Amino acid sequence: MSKPLTIALLLFLFLQSCKDRAPSLDKVVKEMADYKMFEYKFVGLTADSSLQWARYEAILSNSSEADLLKLCDNESPVVRSYAFQGLVESRSSKIFDVLVNHIYDSGEFDRTMGCMVDPCYVTDFYLEQVGYFPYDSTTLYKINIEQRNYLDSLMLYGNEITLRMTNYNKIRLRSREYMLEHLTHSDSYYKRLREIVLSGVIEALPALAKFKNSNDISIIKDVYESEGLIGEDFVFDAIINFPHPDLFDIVEEEVTNDLRHDNYFGGSSYKYYKALIQYKTSRTKDLLSQTVSKSESDNQVRRTKSVKYLISKNPDNMFAGLLK
């Protein structure tokens, strides 16, 4: 066979394979989108094989990088998520570019993990796949510190950070909450952090407090008075970062109530004393003395041990005698 005929035949076969493949792939993508749920390989109590995962594997094995990039812009948030996972699994060089382009993608879908179904958001899912949440990620691709800081800045200034849960005063996107907890301190962020706290993003209060600006004391007090138990953790994290004398009344009130009622000593109570230890005053010493002198119940013993630990980690001559 002559060379021109050979080339023509190969081109015909290639075009024919593309023609046969496209409808089949489109059908699988549509079925995936119509199912409206993200599933892993096995689902349910009996670990049944997932048909949705089988669709993902079919797409992955029959798609080029260009196909997956296109699917990342599909109207279905489930398809967009599977497509990005496919890019990560295939170690695409476009991963970070796609992530940046979708950092504001708050498309919502249900995700099945075993027998549990939880809401998930595309931006959170994409960030999971690149190791943004180090405690739960085993992904093949890991962002570096420069990329992480860049993503943090994008998320901080995006409108999605103001999204709240429907029936609970809590930030909706897990990535935004995590970002605020671990945001690198930068003077350039002050104005934006103050802006979003005033708009209701109380999770940003501890980061704002790190600037130690006395103009923000009223904001901390307002969150304490208006948000109740929901805002309490953020208020005390803020006070730990900014133990201004004008905020001591809040700490004194909660510590006094905790001792008077012998409340269950848990994470929130621990923060009362962590905030208290920041104030090197005679009143602080008095409250700490009352705390470590009580050991009648398991709860009191647990509180005393925790407070002594805090004193040992924040050494000061004023409190040295309390460790005996």
C-alpha contacts under 8 A as a table, 3 or more apart, distances in Angstrom:
res1	aa1	res2	aa2	distance
1	M	5	L	6.57
1	M	6	T	6.50
2	S	5	L	5.41
2	S	6	T	6.27
3	K	6	T	5.06
3	K	7	I	6.28
4	P	7	I	5.23
4	P	8	A	6.18
5	L	8	A	5.00
5	L	9	L	6.07
6	T	9	L	5.14
6	T	10	L	6.22
7	I	10	L	5.16
7	I	11	L	6.12
8	A	11	L	5.13
8	A	12	F	6.16
9	L	12	F	5.08
9	L	13	L	6.22
10	L	13	L	5.13
10	L	14	F	6.12
11	L	14	F	5.08
11	L	15	L	6.15
12	F	15	L	5.21
12	F	16	Q	6.03
13	L	16	Q	5.03
13	L	17	S	6.10
14	F	17	S	5.18
14	F	18	C	6.33
15	L	18	C	5.10
15	L	19	K	6.15
16	Q	19	K	4.94
16	Q	20	D	6.17
17	S	20	D	5.15
17	S	21	R	5.94
18	C	21	R	5.04
18	C	22	A	6.02
19	K	22	A	5.67
19	K	23	P	7.46
20	D	23	P	6.57
20	D	24	S	7.12
21	R	24	S	5.34
21	R	25	L	6.14
22	A	25	L	5.21
22	A	26	D	6.00
23	P	26	D	5.02
23	P	27	K	6.04
24	S	27	K	5.14
24	S	28	V	6.44
25	L	28	V	5.16
25	L	29	V	6.22
25	L	59	I	6.59
25	L	62	N	7.45
26	D	29	V	5.10
26	D	30	K	6.12
27	K	30	K	5.11
27	K	31	E	6.19
28	V	31	E	5.09
28	V	32	M	6.14
28	V	55	R	6.18
28	V	58	A	7.85
28	V	59	I	7.26
29	V	32	M	5.03
29	V	33	A	6.16
29	V	55	R	7.68
29	V	59	I	7.49
29	V	79	V	7.07
30	K	33	A	5.03
30	K	34	D	6.00
31	E	34	D	5.08
31	E	35	Y	6.16
32	M	35	Y	5.32
32	M	36	K	6.89
32	M	37	M	7.99
32	M	52	Q	6.35
32	M	55	R	6.71
32	M	56	Y	7.96
32	M	78	V	7.48
32	M	79	V	6.70
33	A	36	K	5.39
33	A	37	M	7.96
33	A	76	S	5.61
33	A	78	V	6.32
33	A	79	V	6.00
35	Y	52	Q	7.78
36	K	76	S	7.84
36	K	78	V	6.35
36	K	109	F	6.79
36	K	110	D	7.32
37	M	78	V	6.37
37	M	109	F	6.25
37	M	110	D	5.16
37	M	111	R	5.81
37	M	112	T	7.33
38	F	52	Q	7.23
38	F	78	V	5.91
38	F	82	Y	7.85
38	F	109	F	7.33
38	F	110	D	6.27
38	F	111	R	4.62
38	F	112	T	6.19
39	E	42	F	7.63
39	E	43	V	7.07
39	E	50	S	6.72
39	E	52	Q	6.15
39	E	53	W	6.15
39	E	111	R	6.01
39	E	112	T	5.09
39	E	113	M	6.87
40	Y	43	V	6.85
40	Y	50	S	6.81
40	Y	52	Q	7.81
40	Y	53	W	5.78
40	Y	112	T	7.14
40	Y	113	M	6.85
41	K	49	S	5.95
41	K	50	S	5.36
41	K	53	W	5.31
41	K	54	A	7.60
42	F	47	A	4.88
42	F	48	D	5.21
42	F	49	S	4.68
42	F	50	S	5.39
42	F	114	G	6.90
43	V	46	T	7.34
43	V	47	A	4.85
43	V	48	D	5.25
43	V	49	S	6.45
43	V	50	S	6.11
43	V	112	T	7.10
43	V	113	M	6.81
43	V	114	G	4.80
43	V	115	C	6.19
44	G	47	A	5.15
44	G	48	D	6.25
44	G	114	G	5.11
44	G	115	C	4.24
44	G	116	M	7.87
45	L	48	D	7.89
45	L	114	G	6.65
45	L	115	C	5.65
47	A	114	G	7.07
49	S	53	W	7.97
50	S	53	W	5.21
50	S	54	A	6.41
51	L	54	A	4.89
51	L	55	R	6.31
52	Q	55	R	5.04
52	Q	56	Y	6.42
53	W	56	Y	4.89
53	W	57	E	6.27
54	A	57	E	5.10
54	A	58	A	6.17
55	R	58	A	5.02
55	R	59	I	6.18
56	Y	59	I	5.11
56	Y	60	L	6.07
56	Y	82	Y	6.61
57	E	60	L	4.99
57	E	61	S	6.08
58	A	61	S	5.31
58	A	62	N	6.23
59	I	62	N	5.26
59	I	63	S	5.78
60	L	63	S	5.41
60	L	68	L	7.99
60	L	86	G	6.20
63	S	66	A	7.75
63	S	67	D	5.41
63	S	68	L	6.45
64	S	67	D	5.04
64	S	68	L	6.45
65	E	68	L	5.16
65	E	69	L	6.15
65	E	87	L	7.14
65	E	92	S	7.20
66	A	69	L	5.06
66	A	70	K	6.22
67	D	70	K	5.15
67	D	71	L	6.24
68	L	71	L	4.92
68	L	72	C	6.26
68	L	83	A	5.30
68	L	84	F	7.24
68	L	86	G	7.07
68	L	87	L	6.70
69	L	72	C	5.19
69	L	73	D	7.25
69	L	83	A	7.27
69	L	84	F	7.78
69	L	87	L	7.79
69	L	98	V	7.79
70	K	73	D	5.55
70	K	74	N	6.93
71	L	74	N	4.84
71	L	79	V	6.63
71	L	80	R	5.87
71	L	83	A	5.78
72	C	79	V	7.12
72	C	80	R	4.26
72	C	81	S	7.12
72	C	83	A	5.49
72	C	84	F	6.14
72	C	98	V	7.84
73	D	80	R	6.23
74	N	77	P	7.34
74	N	79	V	6.43
74	N	80	R	5.80
75	E	79	V	7.84
75	E	80	R	7.65
76	S	79	V	5.27
76	S	80	R	6.26
77	P	80	R	4.97
77	P	81	S	6.14
77	P	107	G	5.51
77	P	108	E	6.50
77	P	109	F	6.49
77	P	121	Y	7.98
77	P	122	V	6.32
78	V	81	S	5.16
78	V	82	Y	6.29
78	V	109	F	6.44
79	V	82	Y	5.18
79	V	83	A	5.96
80	R	83	A	5.15
80	R	84	F	6.26
80	R	122	V	7.50
81	S	84	F	5.24
81	S	85	Q	6.26
81	S	122	V	6.22
81	S	125	F	6.83
81	S	126	Y	6.96
82	Y	85	Q	5.05
82	Y	86	G	6.18
83	A	86	G	4.97
83	A	87	L	6.42
84	F	87	L	5.00
84	F	88	V	6.35
84	F	95	I	7.71
84	F	126	Y	6.91
85	Q	88	V	5.09
85	Q	89	E	6.08
85	Q	126	Y	7.77
85	Q	129	Q	6.75
86	G	89	E	4.98
86	G	90	S	6.05
87	L	90	S	5.16
87	L	91	R	6.02
87	L	92	S	5.23
87	L	94	K	7.84
87	L	95	I	6.51
88	V	91	R	4.93
88	V	92	S	6.20
88	V	95	I	6.61
88	V	129	Q	7.13
88	V	130	V	7.83
88	V	139	T	7.83
88	V	140	L	6.70
88	V	141	Y	6.40
89	E	92	S	7.85
89	E	140	L	6.80
91	R	95	I	7.78
91	R	140	L	7.58
91	R	141	Y	7.34
92	S	95	I	5.84
93	S	96	F	7.73
94	K	97	D	5.37
94	K	98	V	6.20
95	I	98	V	5.33
95	I	99	L	6.17
96	F	99	L	4.92
96	F	100	V	6.18
97	D	100	V	5.26
97	D	101	N	6.30
98	V	101	N	5.06
98	V	102	H	6.25
99	L	102	H	5.19
99	L	103	I	5.86
99	L	126	Y	6.49
99	L	127	L	7.53
100	V	103	I	5.13
100	V	151	L	7.30
101	N	104	Y	7.64
102	H	105	D	4.98
102	H	122	V	7.91
102	H	123	T	6.44
103	I	123	T	5.35
103	I	151	L	7.72
103	I	154	L	7.62
103	I	155	M	7.21
104	Y	123	T	6.37
104	Y	155	M	7.49
104	Y	158	G	6.97
104	Y	160	E	6.62
105	D	121	Y	7.71
105	D	122	V	5.81
105	D	123	T	5.21
106	S	121	Y	5.47
106	S	122	V	5.70
106	S	123	T	5.83
106	S	160	E	7.33
107	G	121	Y	5.45
107	G	122	V	5.41
107	G	123	T	7.69
108	E	119	P	6.85
108	E	120	C	5.73
108	E	121	Y	4.54
108	E	122	V	6.52
109	F	119	P	5.80
109	F	120	C	5.44
109	F	121	Y	6.34
109	F	122	V	7.96
110	D	117	V	6.34
110	D	118	D	5.62
110	D	119	P	4.54
110	D	120	C	5.82
111	R	117	V	5.49
111	R	118	D	5.42
111	R	119	P	6.10
111	R	120	C	6.21
112	T	115	C	6.67
112	T	116	M	5.60
112	T	117	V	4.43
112	T	118	D	6.59
113	M	116	M	5.30
113	M	117	V	6.33
113	M	118	D	7.98
120	C	124	D	7.09
120	C	125	F	6.99
121	Y	124	D	5.33
121	Y	125	F	6.12
121	Y	173	L	7.25
122	V	125	F	5.00
122	V	126	Y	6.05
123	T	126	Y	5.23
123	T	127	L	6.26
123	T	175	S	7.69
124	D	127	L	5.18
124	D	128	E	6.20
124	D	173	L	6.79
124	D	174	R	6.48
124	D	175	S	5.52
125	F	128	E	5.05
125	F	129	Q	6.47
126	Y	129	Q	5.25
126	Y	130	V	6.86
127	L	130	V	5.40
127	L	131	G	6.59
127	L	132	Y	5.29
127	L	133	F	7.35
127	L	175	S	7.40
128	E	131	G	5.47
128	E	132	Y	5.69
128	E	133	F	5.95
128	E	136	D	7.88
128	E	137	S	6.26
128	E	139	T	7.84
129	Q	132	Y	7.60
129	Q	137	S	7.03
129	Q	139	T	5.56
129	Q	140	L	7.97
129	Q	141	Y	7.15
130	V	137	S	7.82
130	V	139	T	6.18
130	V	140	L	7.57
130	V	141	Y	5.14
130	V	142	K	4.90
130	V	143	I	5.88
131	G	134	P	5.44
131	G	137	S	5.30
131	G	138	T	7.22
131	G	139	T	6.19
131	G	141	Y	6.91
131	G	142	K	5.07
131	G	143	I	6.46
132	Y	137	S	7.74
132	Y	142	K	7.66
132	Y	143	I	7.09
132	Y	148	R	7.31
133	F	136	D	6.03
133	F	137	S	6.19
133	F	178	Y	7.90
134	P	137	S	5.49
139	T	142	K	7.00
143	I	147	Q	5.92
143	I	148	R	6.38
144	N	147	Q	5.33
144	N	148	R	6.16
145	I	148	R	4.94
145	I	149	N	6.16
146	E	149	N	5.24
146	E	150	Y	6.26
147	Q	150	Y	5.08
147	Q	151	L	6.17
148	R	151	L	5.13
148	R	152	D	6.10
149	N	152	D	4.98
149	N	153	S	6.31
149	N	183	L	7.90
149	N	184	T	7.39
150	Y	153	S	5.24
150	Y	154	L	6.42
151	L	154	L	5.06
151	L	155	M	6.18
152	D	155	M	5.14
152	D	156	L	6.02
152	D	179	M	6.12
152	D	183	L	6.91
153	S	156	L	5.08
153	S	157	Y	6.38
154	L	157	Y	5.54
154	L	158	G	6.12
155	M	158	G	5.11
155	M	160	E	7.52
155	M	161	I	6.78
155	M	176	R	6.65
155	M	179	M	7.84
156	L	161	I	6.65
156	L	176	R	7.56
156	L	179	M	7.93
156	L	180	L	7.96
156	L	192	R	7.66
157	Y	161	I	7.75
157	Y	192	R	7.11
158	G	161	I	6.17
159	N	162	T	5.90
159	N	163	L	7.67
160	E	163	L	5.42
160	E	173	L	7.85
161	I	171	I	7.38
161	I	173	L	7.34
161	I	176	R	5.92
161	I	201	V	7.74
162	T	171	I	7.13
162	T	196	I	7.17
162	T	199	S	7.64
162	T	200	G	7.49
162	T	201	V	6.22
163	L	171	I	6.16
163	L	172	R	5.60
163	L	173	L	7.35
164	R	168	Y	7.66
164	R	169	N	6.39
164	R	170	K	5.55
164	R	171	I	4.59
164	R	172	R	4.67
164	R	173	L	8.00
165	M	168	Y	5.43
165	M	169	N	6.24
165	M	170	K	5.63
165	M	171	I	6.17
165	M	172	R	4.92
166	T	169	N	7.74
169	N	230	I	7.36
171	I	174	R	7.39
171	I	176	R	7.53
171	I	177	E	6.50
171	I	201	V	7.10
171	I	203	E	7.47
173	L	176	R	5.47
173	L	177	E	6.66
174	R	177	E	5.20
174	R	178	Y	6.15
175	S	178	Y	5.09
175	S	179	M	5.98
176	R	179	M	4.95
176	R	180	L	6.24
177	E	180	L	5.29
177	E	181	E	6.41
177	E	203	E	6.82
178	Y	181	E	5.14
178	Y	182	H	6.36
179	M	182	H	5.27
179	M	183	L	5.45
180	L	183	L	5.23
180	L	203	E	6.91
180	L	204	A	5.85
180	L	207	A	6.83
181	E	203	E	7.97
181	E	204	A	7.87
181	E	207	A	7.39
183	L	207	A	7.48
185	H	189	Y	7.62
185	H	207	A	7.61
185	H	210	K	7.76
186	S	189	Y	5.59
186	S	190	Y	7.46
187	D	190	Y	5.72
187	D	211	F	7.86
188	S	191	K	7.25
189	Y	192	R	5.49
189	Y	193	L	6.09
190	Y	193	L	5.26
190	Y	194	R	6.18
190	Y	208	L	6.58
190	Y	211	F	7.32
191	K	194	R	5.29
191	K	195	E	6.13
192	R	195	E	4.96
192	R	196	I	6.29
193	L	196	I	5.37
193	L	197	V	6.19
193	L	204	A	6.29
193	L	205	L	7.75
193	L	207	A	7.39
193	L	208	L	5.81
194	R	197	V	5.22
194	R	198	L	6.21
194	R	208	L	6.37
195	E	198	L	5.32
195	E	199	S	6.34
196	I	199	S	4.82
196	I	200	G	6.39
196	I	201	V	5.40
196	I	202	I	7.97
196	I	204	A	7.28
197	V	200	G	5.23
197	V	201	V	4.62
197	V	202	I	5.29
197	V	203	E	7.57
197	V	204	A	5.90
197	V	205	L	6.21
198	L	201	V	7.13
198	L	219	I	7.70
201	V	204	A	5.96
201	V	205	L	7.80
202	I	205	L	5.41
202	I	223	V	7.34
202	I	231	G	6.79
202	I	234	F	6.90
203	E	206	P	7.14
203	E	234	F	6.21
204	A	207	A	5.46
204	A	208	L	6.28
204	A	234	F	7.99
205	L	208	L	5.04
205	L	209	A	6.15
205	L	220	I	7.33
205	L	234	F	6.16
205	L	235	V	7.03
205	L	238	A	6.08
206	P	209	A	5.06
206	P	210	K	6.66
206	P	234	F	6.01
206	P	235	V	7.17
206	P	237	D	5.42
206	P	238	A	4.05
206	P	239	I	7.79
206	P	241	N	6.80
207	A	210	K	5.48
207	A	211	F	7.75
207	A	238	A	7.38
208	L	211	F	5.96
208	L	212	K	7.87
208	L	238	A	7.67
209	A	212	K	5.39
209	A	213	N	7.19
209	A	216	D	7.40
209	A	238	A	5.17
209	A	239	I	7.31
209	A	241	N	5.90
209	A	242	F	5.60
210	K	238	A	7.47
210	K	241	N	5.38
210	K	242	F	6.27
211	F	242	F	7.96
212	K	216	D	7.89
212	K	241	N	7.71
212	K	242	F	5.48
213	N	216	D	5.71
213	N	217	I	7.54
214	S	217	I	5.46
215	N	218	S	6.89
216	D	219	I	5.12
216	D	220	I	6.51
217	I	220	I	5.22
217	I	221	K	6.32
217	I	246	D	7.55
217	I	247	L	7.35
218	S	221	K	5.05
218	S	222	D	6.03
219	I	222	D	5.03
219	I	223	V	6.29
220	I	223	V	5.32
220	I	224	Y	6.32
220	I	235	V	6.16
220	I	238	A	7.44
221	K	224	Y	5.06
221	K	225	E	6.21
221	K	235	V	7.98
221	K	247	L	7.57
222	D	225	E	5.14
222	D	226	S	5.93
223	V	226	S	5.22
223	V	227	E	5.44
223	V	228	G	7.87
223	V	231	G	6.28
223	V	235	V	6.96
224	Y	227	E	5.89
224	Y	228	G	6.24
224	Y	231	G	6.31
224	Y	232	E	6.18
224	Y	235	V	6.15
225	E	228	G	6.44
227	E	230	I	5.76
227	E	231	G	4.86
227	E	232	E	7.33
228	G	231	G	5.67
228	G	232	E	6.18
229	L	232	E	4.96
229	L	233	D	7.53
230	I	233	D	7.21
231	G	234	F	5.47
231	G	235	V	6.19
232	E	235	V	5.02
232	E	236	F	6.24
232	E	268	S	7.88
233	D	236	F	5.34
233	D	237	D	6.13
233	D	268	S	6.32
233	D	271	K	7.52
234	F	237	D	5.06
234	F	238	A	6.03
235	V	238	A	5.02
235	V	239	I	6.26
236	F	239	I	4.90
236	F	240	I	6.08
236	F	251	V	7.95
236	F	271	K	6.22
236	F	272	Y	6.74
236	F	275	A	6.49
237	D	240	I	5.09
237	D	241	N	6.35
237	D	271	K	7.27
237	D	275	A	7.71
238	A	241	N	5.09
238	A	242	F	6.00
239	I	242	F	4.72
239	I	243	P	4.86
239	I	244	H	7.31
239	I	247	L	7.10
239	I	275	A	6.16
240	I	243	P	5.70
240	I	274	K	6.88
240	I	275	A	4.77
240	I	278	Q	6.83
243	P	247	L	6.76
243	P	248	F	7.38
243	P	275	A	7.20
243	P	278	Q	6.29
243	P	279	Y	6.87
244	H	247	L	5.50
244	H	248	F	6.98
245	P	248	F	5.28
245	P	279	Y	7.97
246	D	249	D	7.02
247	L	250	I	5.72
247	L	251	V	7.08
248	F	251	V	5.17
248	F	252	E	6.07
248	F	276	L	7.87
248	F	279	Y	7.88
249	D	252	E	5.06
249	D	253	E	6.02
250	I	253	E	5.29
250	I	254	E	6.45
251	V	254	E	5.39
251	V	255	V	6.11
251	V	272	Y	6.17
251	V	275	A	6.84
251	V	276	L	6.21
252	E	255	V	5.27
252	E	256	T	5.91
252	E	276	L	7.53
253	E	256	T	5.26
253	E	257	N	6.20
254	E	257	N	5.15
254	E	258	D	6.03
254	E	272	Y	6.68
255	V	258	D	4.99
255	V	259	L	6.23
255	V	269	S	7.94
255	V	272	Y	6.04
255	V	273	Y	7.03
255	V	287	L	7.68
256	T	259	L	5.26
256	T	260	R	6.04
256	T	287	L	7.63
257	N	260	R	5.04
257	N	261	H	5.98
257	N	262	D	7.94
258	D	261	H	5.56
258	D	262	D	5.50
258	D	263	N	5.39
258	D	269	S	7.42
259	L	262	D	5.02
259	L	263	N	7.23
259	L	291	T	7.01
262	D	299	N	7.61
262	D	300	Q	7.33
264	Y	269	S	7.98
264	Y	299	N	6.44
265	F	268	S	7.82
265	F	269	S	5.60
265	F	270	Y	7.00
265	F	299	N	6.23
265	F	300	Q	7.94
265	F	302	R	7.14
265	F	303	R	6.11
266	G	269	S	5.41
266	G	270	Y	6.15
267	G	270	Y	5.13
267	G	271	K	6.64
268	S	271	K	5.33
268	S	272	Y	6.91
269	S	272	Y	5.17
269	S	273	Y	6.99
270	Y	273	Y	5.52
270	Y	274	K	6.24
270	Y	303	R	7.89
270	Y	306	S	7.37
270	Y	307	V	7.98
271	K	274	K	4.78
271	K	275	A	5.98
272	Y	275	A	5.31
272	Y	276	L	6.16
273	Y	276	L	4.69
273	Y	277	I	6.04
273	Y	307	V	6.69
273	Y	310	L	7.87
274	K	277	I	5.43
274	K	278	Q	7.00
274	K	307	V	7.98
274	K	310	L	6.64
275	A	278	Q	5.51
275	A	279	Y	7.60
276	L	279	Y	5.73
276	L	284	T	6.47
277	I	280	K	6.94
277	I	284	T	7.07
277	I	310	L	7.39
277	I	311	I	7.05
277	I	314	N	7.40
279	Y	284	T	6.47
280	K	284	T	6.56
280	K	285	K	7.67
280	K	316	D	7.98
280	K	318	M	7.36
281	T	284	T	5.18
281	T	285	K	6.44
282	S	285	K	5.00
282	S	286	D	6.19
283	R	286	D	5.00
283	R	287	L	6.31
284	T	287	L	5.21
284	T	288	L	6.15
285	K	288	L	5.08
285	K	289	S	5.99
285	K	318	M	7.29
285	K	319	F	6.43
286	D	289	S	5.09
286	D	290	Q	6.34
287	L	290	Q	5.16
287	L	291	T	6.32
288	L	291	T	4.97
288	L	292	V	6.30
288	L	307	V	7.56
288	L	322	L	7.74
289	S	292	V	5.44
289	S	293	S	6.11
289	S	322	L	6.59
290	Q	293	S	5.39
290	Q	294	K	6.87
291	T	294	K	5.84
291	T	300	Q	7.93
291	T	303	R	7.37
291	T	304	T	6.07
291	T	307	V	7.67
292	V	295	S	7.45
292	V	303	R	7.80
292	V	304	T	4.71
292	V	305	K	7.82
292	V	307	V	7.22
292	V	308	K	7.38
292	V	322	L	7.24
293	S	304	T	7.72
294	K	300	Q	5.91
294	K	301	V	7.21
294	K	304	T	7.17
295	S	298	D	7.32
295	S	300	Q	4.98
295	S	301	V	4.76
295	S	304	T	7.17
296	E	300	Q	6.39
296	E	301	V	7.18
297	S	300	Q	5.15
297	S	301	V	6.25
298	D	301	V	5.04
298	D	302	R	6.11
299	N	302	R	5.13
299	N	303	R	6.24
300	Q	303	R	5.00
300	Q	304	T	6.05
301	V	304	T	5.08
301	V	305	K	6.15
302	R	305	K	5.30
302	R	306	S	6.24
303	R	306	S	5.18
303	R	307	V	6.16
304	T	307	V	5.17
304	T	308	K	6.14
305	K	308	K	5.21
305	K	309	Y	6.15
306	S	309	Y	5.05
306	S	310	L	6.31
307	V	310	L	5.01
307	V	311	I	6.24
308	K	311	I	5.01
308	K	312	S	6.17
308	K	322	L	7.44
308	K	323	L	5.96
309	Y	312	S	5.12
309	Y	313	K	6.30
310	L	313	K	5.11
310	L	314	N	6.14
311	I	314	N	5.02
311	I	315	P	5.83
311	I	316	D	7.81
311	I	319	F	7.02
311	I	320	A	7.86
311	I	323	L	7.52
312	S	315	P	5.43
312	S	323	L	7.60
315	P	319	F	7.34
315	P	320	A	7.09
316	D	319	F	5.61
316	D	320	A	6.25
317	N	320	A	5.05
317	N	321	G	7.95
318	M	321	G	7.59
319	F	322	L	5.57
319	F	323	L	7.66
320	A	323	L	6.01
321	G	324	K	6.00
